[in-house]
Amino acid sequence: MRLSSMADYAVVTMTAAARHCGQSRVCAQQLADETGLPAPTVQKLVSKLSAAGLLKSVRGARGGLKLARPAAAITLADIVEAVEGPIALTPCSEHGRHDCTLESACTVRPHWPAVDAALRGALAGIPLTQLSRPAAAVTEVMA
C-alpha cells in the first residue's frame, strides 16, 4: 500500500502547522514556504483539512490557520482520511460498493473490513505530535 501524493502532502502540511501550535497563527502561503509545496496545493489541502475539522481558519488582524484540536488528538489516520476518505485497501470493502466481478464468489471479501480496521488502528496510533518531532528526536526514540 502506498499513500497518494496528496495524502503525503497533507501529512507534511499538518506537521508544519503543528510546529506553530501555541504560537502565532500561520497562513497557507507560509505553510507552502516552509514545506516547499506549491501554494495552490497547500490551499487545496487546507480546504480539505478544514472541512474535516483538523484545521481552523480565524479571520481578522490576528487571523490565520491553527490546529482545530491539540496535535496529540490528531492522528495519521485522521489526516489520511481527510484527503482520501475512509481507509479501505480494496474497493469492495468500501460500504455500498458492488462493482467487483468476483463479488458473488469471493471468499476473501468478508475479511477485508478486519484488515481495513487493523490498518486504520495502526495509523490511528500515530499522533501528529510524534510526526512533528525533529528527526533527531525520532532517532533517539527508535534507538
N, C-alpha and C positions, 0 to 999 in steps of 0.2 A: 504494500500500500504506500502511496506517496501523496503528500498534501499538494493541492493545487498551488500555483504561484500566488494567487490572491489570498489563500489561507495563510501561507507562509508570510506574506507581506503584512497581513493583519496582525500576526503574532509580533512581527518586528515593530509595527506601529504602536501596538498596545504596550510593549516593553518600553518603548521610548516615552510614551505618555506616563507610564508607571514611575519612571525616574523623576518625573516632575511632581509626583504626589506629595502633597503637603507644602508645595511651593507655589509659585505663580502659575496661573493657567497658561496653556500653550495653544498656539493656533496650528491649523493644518499645514501651513507653509513651513512653520518651524519644525514640525514633525518630519516633513519631507526633507528639509535641510539636514536634520540630524541623522536620518536613516539612509539618505541617498536615494530614496524612492521618488519617482516623478510626482509632482504636486497633484495632477489630476487623479492619479491612482490613490494617493492618500486621501483626497477629498471624497472619492467614491467609497473607500474603506471607512472613513469617519461616518459617513451617512449610514452604512450598514451596521457598524458597531454601535452607533447611537440608537438606531431603530431596535437593536437587540438589547438595549439597556445597559451597555457596557461603558459607553462614553456619554457624557452630559455636556451640552453646549450652554454656555452662560453668555448672555448679551450684555452690552454696556461697556463703560470705560475699563472696567476690570474683567471684561469678558474673555472668553476663550473656551478651551476644552479641558475637561478634567475627567478622571475616572468616576463612573456613576456609583461605584461602591468600592470598598477597600480592595487593594490589589490582592490581598490574601483570600478574598472571597470571589475572585475571578479566576477561572481555570482555563487550561489549554482547550478543554472540551467546549467551554463557553465561547471562546474566540473562534474555533474552527466551525462550530455550528452557526455562529452569527454570519459567516460568509458562505458556508457550504450547505447549510441546512442540517437535518438530523444525520448523525453518523450511521451509515449503512454501507457495508462492504459490497453488497450486491443489490442491483435494482429490485429484485424480488423480495428483499427484506424490508423495503420501504412500504409503509402502510398504504394499502389501496392499489398497489401496482400489480397488475396481472398481465404483463406483456412478455413473459418468458415462454418460449415454445416448449420447454421441458416441464412446465409447471404441474401438469396433471400427473406426471410420473416421477417427479423429483423426490428423492428420499432425504435430501440434504436441506431443502427449504425450511422445514420446521426448526432446524438448528441454528439458522443464521441470526435470529434475534438474540440468542445467548452469546454468540460471537460478537455481535454489534455491541451488546451491553458490556462485555468484557473490555472491548476496545475503548468504549466511552468511559468506563470506570478507570482505566489506566490513564487516559487523558485528563479526566476529572481529578486525578490525584496529583496533578502538577499545577500548583498555583502560580499566578502571574508574578508573585514576589520571587519565586525561585527562578523564573525565566529572566527577570530583570536584574539579577545579581551580576556584578562584574565577572568576567571569565576567570580571574584568579580565585575568586571565592568558590566558584563551581569546582575548579580543580582541587581545591583543599577539601571540599566535601566528599569528592569521589575518592580521594586518597585513603 
